[in-house]
């Protein structure tokens, strides 16, 4: 039996094919045996019957068994008082000692989600095991670990929120509960989150108007109610110069988006760090051409049993979502004893009723305070 060996070197940067050449081979039957670390060896019989023979050998990665994987140090945390959470943990891989030289990569998919929620956050680990941390080696196993953290926030609902992690390897899945987080309505604040995915180059405003003197249902129960008894209206929006409610001097806490995936957050605490009594009108305006798309708001606060989601909708007509007016009224809210007692949301494409519009006035940023 004639045996000939040839080798070549591959690196992590290689993404093409490699070739070896054998010369002065007589016509006969042969077989090849190809071994590359991290791949299942391949062997095949073949016949040389012409001056040139080309064999194409494709190797299959040496897959990781899903039973070798486990989780450690898993945790979930609410982001401040917002209706969002982050999740983190450690993925542990125990490779059997006799396979340690052949397993060099892991091809997988790993995601975090809230049960009954639609948002899925990818936390897939690195493919190359050399990027993982080798933490232990014994006669039974070699242990590798890698940490994960959700790069974007997971939305929460009021009440119990159960987060799961789903790991898929070789078409097999492992699902574990990371934990439960109970989010109760804030006792002192109203929170409104505006989401404009991928639209940081557009110019828009999330604005609310405060009517401090306009009490719950006063426009329907007080026969003498008019614009005088309604009191002045105060515009507040995300502008460096206009983030304070001038009546009390309290700052309306704004969190501006700095990337296409960020949200703008408005936390309304207008009376000694509590939600001041009165009437609030929230609306959105595209201040240039009407091209804002896929816009969504989430409202939470004391007095609401659950988050209220508005949208998605578009200012630009002819797209997948309903087309909004510009500006578009969204939430009409009345607060009593620092708790929401009325929360009307306006249908996309509609405006406030003429009954309310006579008291609120036009939706525009022509004034900031005191009109």
N, C-alpha and C positions, 0 to 999 in steps of 0.2 A: 504493500500500500504506500502510495506517494502522498506525503503531507507537506503543505506549504503554508506558512503563516505570514500575514502582513497586517500592519496596524496603522492607525492614524490618530490624530489628536483633535478633540472637539472642545470648544469653550462655551460658556453661557451665552456668548454673543452670536454664536452660529445659529443661523436659521435656514440654511440651505442643505443640499445633499453633499455627501462625501463619496469618493470613488477610490477603488484600488484596482490595480491591473496586474494580471498574471500573463506571462509570455511563455512561448515554446511549450504550449500545452497540446498533447496529442489528442486525436479524436477518441473519446471514450466517455464513460459515465463517471460523474463526480458528485460530490455533495458539498454544500457550504454550511458553516456554523458561525453565526455572527453574534457577538456579545458586546453590548455597550452598557455601562453602568446606568441604572435607572430605567432600563427597558427590558422587556421579556426577550430572552435569547430566541433567535430564529435559525432553523436548519431546514434544508431542502435538497433533494436530489435533482440533478439536471444532466443533460446530455450535450457534449460538445461535438457538433457535426459540421461546422463551417469555420472559415478562417477567423471570423469575428463573432463572438457571442456576448450579448449584454444581458445581465441579470439585474432586475430592479428589486431591491430588498427594502421592505418597509417594516420598521419595528414599532411595536406597541408599548407605550409607557407601562412601567410596572406599577399598577394602581395600588393605592392605599386602601386597606379594608376599613370600612366605616366603623367597625367595632374597635379599632385601634384609637379612635378619637373620643375625647371627653371634654367637659368644660369645668372651669374653676373660676372663682372670684367674680361671679356674675352679679351685676348690680344695675338698678335703674334709678334715675334721679330726675325730679321735676326741675325745670329751668326757672328758678325764682318762683314767682307767683303766677307765671304764665301757663297756658294750657298746652304745654309741650314738655317732652322728656328726652333724656339721652340714655343710652344703654352701653355698658362696657363689660369686659370679661377677658378670660384667657382660654384659648383653645389649646388642648394638650394632645400630642401625638406620641403613642408608644409603639415603636417599630420593633418587631421581634428581632432578637440579636442576630440570628442566622440570615436575616434579610437586610441588615443595616447597610451593606455595600450596594445593594441593588435598588433601594428606594431613595431617590434623590429629589422627588417632586410630588406634589399633591395637586390634583386637578379637582376643584370643588366649586360649590356655590353656597354662600352662607348669607342669610338675610334675617333682619329683625323686623317684627311687625306687632301691632296691637290686635288682639283677637277682636273680630268684627270690624276692624279698621281697614282702610284702603291704602294707607301709606306703607310702603315697604322700603327699608333702608339696607343697602348692600354693605356687608362687612366681610366679604370674601377674603380669606387669608392669602398670603403670597404663594405662588406656585413653587418656587425654588426653595427647597428646604435649607439651603445655605443661608437664607435670610432669617430663618427662624432661630431661636435660641436653644442650643443643646444644653439641657439642664441636668441630665443624669445618664449614666450608662452602667448596666449590670450584665450578668450572664444571661438574663432573660430578655431585657429590652433596652433600647436606646430611646430616651425621652426628649422630645422637642416641644417648645411652647412658643406661642405668638399671641400678643395682646390685640384686642379690637375695641374700637370706640365708634359709635355712630357719628358719621360726618355731618348729618343733618338731623333736625329735630323730629320726633314722633308726636303727632297731635294727640291730646288727651281729651276725654269727656268727663263731665262731672260724675262723681261716683267712683266705682272700682274700674281700674284699667289693668288688664293682664297682658304682659308683653311676652312674646315667644321668640325663640331663635330657631331657624330651620337650616339644617346643614345637609347638603346633598352631595354624595360621592358615588360615582359609578351607577347613577340612576337609583340609588338607595338614599332614603332620607331619614334623618333623625330630628325629632321635634321636641324641644324642652321649653318649659316655662321659666323665664328669667326672674319673674317676681310679679307682685301686684303693687300698684300705686293708687291710693285713694285721693282723688282731688275734689275737695269741697269748694263751693263758691267762696271767693274772697269776701271777707266781712267788711272791707273798707273801700274796695275799688271796683270800678268797671274796667274791663280789659277789652280792647278791640284790636284785632290783628288784621292787617291788610297784606295780601299776597299778590305780587305782580311778577310771576316767573319769567325770567329772561328779558325784562323790559327796563333795565336800569338807565337806558339812554333816552327814555321818554320823560316828558314833564307832566306830572299829575299831582293832585293833592288829595289827601284824606283829611276831611275837615269836619269839625263838629261845632255847633252853635249851642251856647248855654243860655237859657232863659231862667234866671235865678228866681224871679218872682212868680213864675207861671206854675201853679201847684197842680196836683193830680186831679184830672178831669174838670179843672176850673172852667174851661171854655164851654162845657156843656151844663154845668150846675150853677154857674153864676150868671144870672141874667144881665148884669151890668159889665161883664167882662169885655175889655177892649184893649187896644194896643198900649194904652197908658197903664192899666192894671197889670197887663202882661209884663211890663217892665222892659228894660233895655235888653238887647241881645249882644252876645259876645262871641266873636269868631276865634277859634283856637285851631291852629294847624302846625305842621312840622316846619317851623321856620326859626332860625336862631334867635330872632328878636321877639318872637311872639309865642313863647312857651309857658307864659304865666297867666293865670286867671286874675285879672286886675282887681276884682272885688276883694279877694282874700290874700292875693300875692302868692298863692300856692302854685308850684310848678306842675304843669301837666307833663308827665314823664313820657318822652318819646324815645323810641328805639328805631333809628333809621336803618334801612337796608344798605349794605355796602357792597353786595354782590348780587347777581341775578337770582340766586336761590334764597336770599334773605327776605324777611318780612318787615313791614313797618308796624310797630306796636304803639298804641296809645293807651296809657293808663290814666284814667280820670279820677283824680282825688282832689276835689275843688274846695273842700271845707275841712280844714284841720286834718289833712291826710285821710279824710273820708269822702265818700261820694256825696256831694252837696245836694240837698233837696232842690227840686225844680224840674225843668224840662230840657231834654237834650235831643238835638237833631243831628244825625250823622249823614254826610253825603260825600260823594267822590266826584272829582272833576278832572277831565283831561284838558289841560290848559293850552295845548297846542292843537295839532290835527287830531281828530278822533281815531287813534290807532292803538289804544290800550286793549290787550287781549287776555282772555283767560284769567280774569280778575276775581278774587274771592276774599270774603271777610268772615271772621269768626268772632262772635261776641260772647263774653261770659261775665258773670258778676253776681253780687248778692241779690237774691230774689228770683233768679233763674234756676230751674231744676236741671238744665242741661245747656251745653253750648248751642248757640244759634249760628248756623252757617248760611251765608248768603252768596250765591253764585255757584259755579263760575259764570261770568258773562263777559261780553266784549263791548267796547265803545265803537270799534271798527265794524261796519255792517258786512253781512255776507259770509261770516265765519261760522264755526260749529256751534257756538253758544248763542243764547239770546242777546239781542242788541240793546244796550242801555241808552237812556237819555244822557245828555251831557249839559249840565251836571245831573247825576243820578242820586236821588234821595234813597237812603238805605234803611236806617233805623230811626224811629221816633220813640223816645224813651222818657218816662216820667218816674221820678224818684221821690219817695216819702220815707222819712225816718232812716235815711241812708240805705235804702233798699229799693230795687227796681219793682215797681208795682204795675207798670204798663210798658210793654215792649212790642210795638207794631213794626213789622218790616214791610217795605214797599216793593211790590212786584217789579221785576226787571222790565224796563220799558215804560213803566207808569211813573207818575209823580205823586206828590202829596195830594190829598183831596183838596178841593177848593175851600172847604171849611177850615182845614188846618192852614192852608197857604195864606189865607187872609191874616193869620196871626204870625206866622213864621216869616213872611216876606220871601223875596226871591232868594234862591240858592246861588250865592256868588261871594267872592272874596273882595268886594269893593270896600269893605271896612274890616278892621281887625277887632277893635274894642268899642263898645259904648254906643252902638247905633240903636 
